[in-house]
Amino acid sequence: MTLLFLEPSTRTSSSFAAAMQRLGGAVNHFTPATSSTVKGESLEDTVRCLQSYSDVLVVRHPEAGAAARVAATVDLANTESSQMLQPLDMLHRVDSDKQGDCASSQRALPHGQCVVMNAGDGAGEHPTQALVDVFTMLCEITDRKQPRLLPLWRFERLSGFTVTLLGDMKFGRTTHSLAQALGTVAGANSKDGDKEPALTVVYVAPSELAMPTDIITAAAAAATAGADAKANTKTKTNAKCDAVAASSPNGVTVSGLCQRIADISALTSAPKKGVPCLLAQTDVLYVTRVQKERFPSEDAWQQYQQSVSTTAASSSASAVAASQAAASSSSGYCITPELLKQGEAKPTLRVLHPLPRVDEVPPALEATEPLRAAYMRQMRWGLYLRMALIAEALGATDEIEALYARAMGQAE
Ligand code: NCD
């Protein structure tokens, strides 16, 4: 595996590396500063080089769409490789089989072929993080009415959930991918004639950093595709769901997915008498930091800071905990233990965060509420998820299952 990271990373790069090593593979850490990138080599040429030596290319890049460019380059190289390089690749295969590399004899991915994984492209997407996030939700469910007995990988475990996304949804690529992943989960859980949505997703962002309309539409389309896949139908459904409609108080439901837009003040203040506030309705609170590095200029960042401090100071008295904490944070929102208390959060509520954090989730939260602070365990779930992903991509799942069965046998 080559880690082609052209942007900083702690968790994603380390977890991919650890996952590959735990599966018995090797990792090449590409370092931009000592590479031919500094001589002006293009991304495409760098990729043509690295794919020659890798089965998996994990890419992180500051531009949205860069991962698709990398994948297109690798696709071309894979085609050429299967047409031109096969004899030599076959020799390599015989050679590695002799050395007992059983993975190479059984795997589905032919030699000389490379798969690409997007580890974050600018303000675009971060799909493997979305898988980590959904997996974390599945692993973290404790005593809801959904029985623990359901296997971990069954999406029904999330049936009827409300997932509240809080933070920078304009630039936050993890929220873009997660919204669509949750659409798929909702679609897979939806049943004809359901009165309640299979999943409710609420987008809570400072007004400058709202969820883009195209992501809301894509999440609705994912729900429709998920529902169609379950029903095994091939009908093409028009899943248009615009942001204006989604801002209605009850949201808009498409194929089991209800999407709503709410203000930060709604976290702790009830919309009507007798209706619990948003925090009290929430099962998973997914927080992200403001992506300062993606603001177009220092001025734009300063303006944002100005506007959040004014908004926090003028918040209504009913949202006092939210506004007090927000006033002292640079993000404009802050999930303190006091806020969760004021919002009467369910005892089972879990707080997730892709991390890194700035000040939107203070260390006091994990200190006083370690169970709720699922973001600390999310990193480990990420290791296992990425191990599974790599094994699947390389077609090595049978081997892994056999190893697992052997290990379980030994443990008994
Ligand atoms: C995120 C990212 O890089 O998009 N982090 C991660 O991969 N775990 C979130 C962020 O940087 O805020």
Residues whose N, C-alpha, C, O or C-beta is under 5 A from the ligand:
A	BS01	NCD	R11 T12 G120 H126 T174 R289 P354 L355 P356
